[in-house]
Amino acid sequence: MRILVVADEESRSLWDHYLPEKLDGVDLIISCGDLRAEYLEFLATMVKCPVLYVPGNHDEKYVESPPGGCTCIDGIIYRYNGLRILGFGGSMKYKDGPYMFSERQMRHHIWKTKPSIIMRGGFDILVTHAPVMGYGDLADLPHRGYKCFNDLIWKCRPAYMIHGHVHATYGSRFKRVTEHPSGVHIVNGYDKYYFDFDESLRQPPIPRLQLARSLFGAFL
């Protein structure tokens, strides 16, 4: 399955200089946030596949005017052609806003999705706006990653984590693809990035009781 990831900055190649062949063969588009609704709507009209998104910290307008023709996967698992895709929008809270969350608040968002994760035996792709702490994030609070994402991918071992928020223009610390110690491939979707889902990385569904014990620990 060929996936196009977009995030943070509208690609001039896809919008200002669009040609149909640039989307040939794309089976799924995933936005990791901080993109104008009009841009996602444009992409949705140009392809015959779903356009999924999570909101970024600058996407306040999505509250009143979400991207038409697109599907928000913030806090839900979306199934497509056998893939289980889980999303969490927003970034570390450094001011008030609808998509700003402290570490504790993001951990609570994850907690609410755990029953769905258990029922589906895990997930194959984790889509977020913010990165995981220590892998693709920066030291300053606005661009700091979440510790709870680290915990989640260690326990569920998805094939990929896809995020945005950290731009290539920030300098040498930008990495397009990073491998987490768990084996999860972490992709920064800034601007645009195409990749083919590697089926060899997909984990079989985790038995529900085993996953429940891992996610809820002492509560079971």
N, C-alpha and C positions, 0 to 999 in steps of 0.2 A: 504494500500500500504506500503510495507516494503522498507525503504530507508537506504542506506549505505552512510554515510558522511565520507570523508577523508580530511586531511589537514596537512600541515606543515612538517610532517615526515612520510616517507614511512613505513607502518606497516610491520614488519618482519613476523608477523603472516600471512598476506595476500600475501606476496611476497616471502620471503626466505623459509617459511614453508607452502606454499600454499597447501590447500586441497579443492577439488571441493565443499564439503559440507559447507565450510565457506561462500559461496555465494549462497547457496540454498535459494530459496524464496525471493531473493533480486529483487525488481521491478525497482529500479532506483539507480544510483550511482551519488553523487554530490561531487565534489572537491571544497574546499574553498581556494585553492592556495598553492603556495610554495612546489610543488611536481614535481619531474622529469617527463618529458613527457613520458619517457619509462615506468614508473610505471603506469600512466593512460592508456597508450596503452595496457599494459599487462592486466589490469582489463577489458578493453573494449573487448579484445579477449576472456576473460573467462566467460562473461555474455551475455545473449541475451536481454539486455535492454540498454537504453541510458546511456552514461557517460557524465554528464554535468560538466562544470567547469567555474570558474572565475580565472583570474591570480592573484598571490600574488606579493608582492613587490620584491621578489627575482626571479621572473620568466622572466627575461629579454630574455632568450633563446626562449620563446614562440613567440617573435616577428618574428623571422626567421624560427623557427621550432616548430609550435604548435603541441600538442598531436594528432596523427593520430587516426581516428575512434571515436573522442570525439567531443562534441559540446560546443563552447564557448557561454556563455549566458551573457557576460559582456555588460550591457546597453540594453538588450532586455528581452522581456517576452516570455518564452518558454512554450508551452502547452503540457502536457502529461497526458493521461488518466484523463482528466478533471481538472488537477491541472494547475494553472498559476504560473510560477516560474520566478522571476525577479532577475537578478544578477548585482553586481557591484564589480569589482576587485580593487586591489591596497590598499595602506595604506597611512597614513599621511606622507606628504612629509618631510623627514629629510635630503635628498640629491637628486641629480638629478637621474632620472631613468624613464623608460617608464610607470611604474605602481606606481608612487609616486604622490600624489595629496594633495593640500592644502584643507582646509575646503571649500573655495570658489570654487575651481575647482570641487570638488565632488558634491557640490550643483548644479553646472552647468550641470554635467553629469545627475543628477536626473531630472533637469529641462527638458532636451532633451527627457527623457522617459515619461514625464507626458501625452502627447497625447495618447501614447499606453496604459498607465495605465487607463486612462479615458475610452478608447474604450472597454477595457476588464473588466471594472467594478471593478478594483483593482487587487490584486494578492493574492495567498495563501501562498507562501513561498518566503522570501527575502534571497538571498544567497550573502554573501559578504566575502571578505578576512578580512578586519578590523572589529572590533566590533563597537557597538554603544556607544557613550560617556556615561559613568556612569554605564554601565552594561557589565562587562566582560573585560573592558579595563584596562590599567595601567596608572600611572601618567606621565611617561616619554613620550616625543614627539613621538618616533618611534612606541609606542604601544598605543597611545592615540586613542580613538574612535571618530567617527564623530557625531557632533550635528545634522547634516542634516538627518542622519539615524533615529534619535529619532523623528524628525518632521514627517518623512515619515511613520513610523509605527503607530504613533498616528493617522494620517489621514486615513490610509488605513487598519489598523488592520488585517494584515495577521495572519494566524494561527501560523506560525513559522518564526523566523529569524535564519539562520545558518551562522556561521562565523568561522574563524580560527585565525591565527596570534599570539594569546596568548597561550603559551605552558603550559602543565601540569608541566613541569620541572621548571617553574618560581616560584613555591612555593604555599603557602596556599591560595593565592588570585585566583587561578584557580578554576573555577566552570564549570562543564559539562553542567548543565541546570539551567537557571535563568528565572524567570517570570517577564516580564516587567509590569509596572503599567497599561498599556493598555490591559493586558491580553495575549499579544504575548509571546509565549514560545521561549526563546533564547537558542540555542544549540551551544556549542563550539565543532567543529568537529575534534580537534587535534587527530592525529594518525588515529583512526577509531572509528565510533560510529554508531550503528544500532538503528533505531527507526521505529515504525509503525505510519504512518500519522493518527492522531485522527480526524475523520470526524466531531466529535461534536464541534471541534474548528473552523471549516471552516465557514467564514462569507458569506452570500449571496452576489451576485454582488451588488455593490453600484450604484444607479442610476447615469447616466452620468453627468447630470447637477449638482446634489449634489456634486459629486466627483470633478468636474471641479471647482466649487466655493470653495471647500475646498483646492484644490491644488494651484489654481491661485489667490485666495483671491480677493484683490482689483482690479485685472486686468479684472475681469468680472463685 
